[in-house]
Amino acid sequence: MTRPLPSGSRETDARSDLSDVMRQVAQGDKAAFATLYDAVAPLVFGIVLKVVRDRAQSEEVTQEVMIELWRQAARYRPEAGRVTTWAATIAHRRAVDRVRSAQAASDREHARAAREHTTAFDEVAEQVETRLESEQVRRCLRGLTELQRQAVTLAYYGGLTYREVAQTLSTPLPTIKTRMRDGLIRLRDCMGVTT
């Protein structure tokens, strides 16, 4: 059962009445908490909804804020400001925390998906074969030096990066880049590709 706020000289009385209600909530008075809930929950929900923008999550955050008001009631100091201001501050902080948490979870999910995505060998091979005749590719690859062929094969058929090719062949990265560039130029010329 909720206790109605006493009517009187409006804002000053409401401020002191909510301060009195907070004092009672701090002592564990459930009826006082029901009164506090009725007085500030709509304000809290409105603030949270503006930040979170999702009604269901806003309802959850509002409940969390109200529970925090119940638990932290003894920390409220009337001289520091109105109960509604204190509740609004807590509501805004909780809403921002929820948005940041949701964004961090989304970022983690995207990062995980990116880490798990690997280009399959068959996918690369099919792309090369659909653009070029496979026999011509093999012939042109045979025309490369052994070092160029290894670097190009590891990169394009194995899907390795320059750095990974360098590690695999135990060769400095700048040397691998040069081999790859020279090998690709020779392949382009061999296959008659014009730029």
C-alpha positions as CSV (number, residue, x, y, z in Angstrom):
1,M,0.0,0.0,0.0
2,T,1.4,3.4,-0.9
3,R,1.3,6.5,1.2
4,P,0.2,9.6,-0.7
5,L,2.4,12.6,-0.3
6,P,0.8,15.2,1.9
7,S,-0.4,18.2,0.1
8,G,0.9,21.6,1.3
9,S,3.0,24.4,0.0
10,R,4.0,22.4,-3.0
11,E,7.7,22.2,-3.9
12,T,9.2,22.9,-0.5
13,D,6.8,20.5,1.2
14,A,7.3,17.9,-1.5
15,R,11.1,18.3,-1.1
16,S,11.0,17.9,2.6
17,D,8.3,15.2,2.3
18,L,10.5,13.1,0.0
19,S,13.5,13.7,2.3
20,D,11.3,12.4,5.1
21,V,10.3,9.5,3.0
22,M,14.0,8.7,2.2
23,R,14.8,8.8,5.9
24,Q,12.0,6.2,6.5
25,V,13.2,4.1,3.5
26,A,16.7,4.2,5.1
27,Q,15.1,2.6,8.2
28,G,13.6,-0.2,6.1
29,D,10.1,1.1,5.9
30,K,8.5,-0.7,2.9
31,A,5.5,1.6,2.8
32,A,7.8,4.6,2.6
33,F,9.6,2.9,-0.3
34,A,6.3,2.4,-2.1
35,T,5.6,6.1,-1.7
36,L,9.1,6.9,-3.0
37,Y,8.6,4.5,-5.9
38,D,5.4,6.1,-6.9
39,A,7.0,9.6,-6.7
40,V,10.2,9.0,-8.6
41,A,9.8,5.9,-10.8
42,P,8.2,7.8,-13.7
43,L,11.0,10.4,-13.7
44,V,13.6,7.6,-13.5
45,F,12.0,5.7,-16.4
46,G,11.8,8.8,-18.5
47,I,15.5,9.6,-18.1
48,V,16.5,6.0,-18.7
49,L,14.3,5.6,-21.8
50,K,15.9,8.8,-23.3
51,V,19.4,7.3,-23.0
52,V,18.7,3.5,-23.6
53,R,16.0,4.0,-26.2
54,D,14.7,0.4,-25.7
55,R,11.5,0.1,-23.6
56,A,12.2,-3.4,-22.1
57,Q,15.8,-2.5,-21.2
58,S,14.6,0.8,-19.8
59,E,12.2,-1.0,-17.5
60,E,15.0,-3.3,-16.3
61,V,17.3,-0.3,-15.6
62,T,14.5,1.6,-13.8
63,Q,14.0,-1.4,-11.5
64,E,17.8,-1.5,-10.9
65,V,17.8,2.2,-10.0
66,M,14.8,1.8,-7.7
67,I,16.6,-1.1,-5.9
68,E,19.7,1.0,-5.6
69,L,17.6,3.8,-4.1
70,W,16.3,1.3,-1.5
71,R,19.7,0.0,-0.7
72,Q,21.5,3.3,-0.7
73,A,18.7,5.3,1.1
74,A,20.9,5.9,4.1
75,R,23.5,7.7,2.0
76,Y,21.0,10.3,0.8
77,R,21.8,13.8,2.3
78,P,19.0,16.4,2.0
79,E,21.5,19.3,2.2
80,A,23.2,17.9,-1.0
81,G,20.0,18.2,-3.1
82,R,16.5,17.0,-3.7
83,V,15.6,13.3,-3.8
84,T,14.5,13.6,-7.4
85,T,17.9,15.1,-8.4
86,W,19.7,12.2,-6.6
87,A,17.4,9.6,-8.2
88,A,17.8,11.3,-11.6
89,T,21.6,11.2,-11.3
90,I,21.6,7.6,-10.4
91,A,19.2,6.8,-13.3
92,H,21.4,8.6,-15.8
93,R,24.5,6.9,-14.7
94,R,22.9,3.5,-14.8
95,A,21.4,4.1,-18.2
96,V,24.8,5.2,-19.6
97,D,26.4,2.1,-18.1
98,R,23.8,-0.1,-19.8
99,V,24.4,1.6,-23.2
100,R,28.2,1.3,-22.8
101,S,27.8,-2.3,-21.7
102,A,25.7,-3.1,-24.7
103,Q,28.1,-1.4,-27.0
104,A,31.1,-3.3,-25.5
105,A,29.2,-6.6,-25.9
106,S,28.5,-5.7,-29.5
107,D,32.1,-4.8,-30.1
108,R,33.3,-8.0,-28.5
109,E,30.9,-10.0,-30.7
110,H,32.1,-8.3,-33.9
111,A,35.7,-8.8,-32.9
112,R,35.1,-12.5,-32.2
113,A,33.3,-12.9,-35.5
114,A,36.1,-11.2,-37.3
115,R,38.7,-13.4,-35.6
116,E,36.8,-16.6,-36.5
117,H,36.3,-15.6,-40.1
118,T,39.0,-17.3,-42.2
119,T,39.1,-17.5,-45.9
120,A,38.8,-21.1,-47.0
121,F,41.5,-22.4,-49.4
122,D,38.8,-23.6,-51.8
123,E,37.1,-20.2,-51.9
124,V,40.4,-18.5,-53.0
125,A,41.1,-21.3,-55.5
126,E,37.7,-21.0,-57.0
127,Q,38.0,-17.2,-57.3
128,V,41.3,-17.5,-59.2
129,E,40.1,-20.3,-61.4
130,T,36.9,-18.5,-62.4
131,R,38.9,-15.5,-63.5
132,L,41.8,-17.3,-65.2
133,E,42.3,-20.5,-67.0
134,S,43.9,-22.8,-64.4
135,E,46.4,-24.3,-66.9
136,Q,47.6,-20.8,-67.8
137,V,48.0,-19.9,-64.1
138,R,50.1,-23.1,-63.5
139,R,52.3,-22.4,-66.6
140,C,52.9,-18.8,-65.5
141,L,53.7,-19.9,-61.9
142,R,56.3,-22.4,-63.3
143,G,57.9,-19.4,-65.0
144,L,58.6,-17.7,-61.6
145,T,61.7,-18.2,-59.6
146,E,61.4,-20.7,-56.8
147,L,61.4,-18.0,-54.1
148,Q,58.7,-15.9,-56.0
149,R,56.6,-19.1,-56.5
150,Q,56.7,-20.0,-52.8
151,A,55.8,-16.5,-51.7
152,V,52.9,-16.1,-54.2
153,T,51.6,-19.6,-53.5
154,L,51.6,-19.2,-49.8
155,A,49.9,-15.8,-50.1
156,Y,47.2,-16.6,-52.7
157,Y,46.6,-20.3,-52.3
158,G,47.4,-20.5,-48.6
159,G,45.8,-17.2,-47.6
160,L,48.8,-16.0,-45.6
161,T,49.6,-12.3,-45.0
162,Y,53.0,-10.9,-46.0
163,R,54.2,-11.2,-42.4
164,E,53.0,-14.9,-42.2
165,V,54.7,-15.7,-45.5
166,A,57.9,-14.1,-44.1
167,Q,57.7,-16.2,-41.0
168,T,56.9,-19.4,-42.9
169,L,59.9,-18.9,-45.2
170,S,62.2,-17.5,-42.5
171,T,62.8,-14.5,-44.7
172,P,62.8,-10.8,-43.8
173,L,59.5,-9.1,-44.5
174,P,60.9,-6.5,-47.0
175,T,62.4,-9.4,-49.1
176,I,59.0,-11.1,-49.1
177,K,57.3,-8.0,-50.3
178,T,59.8,-7.6,-53.1
179,R,59.4,-11.2,-54.1
180,M,55.7,-10.9,-54.1
181,R,55.7,-7.7,-56.2
182,D,58.2,-9.0,-58.7
183,G,56.4,-12.4,-58.9
184,L,53.0,-10.7,-59.5
185,I,54.4,-8.4,-62.2
186,R,55.8,-11.5,-64.0
187,L,52.5,-13.3,-63.6
188,R,50.6,-10.3,-65.0
189,D,52.9,-10.1,-68.0
190,C,52.8,-13.9,-68.6
191,M,49.0,-13.9,-68.5
192,G,48.7,-10.8,-70.7
193,V,46.7,-8.8,-68.2
194,T,46.7,-5.1,-69.0
195,T,46.3,-2.4,-66.3
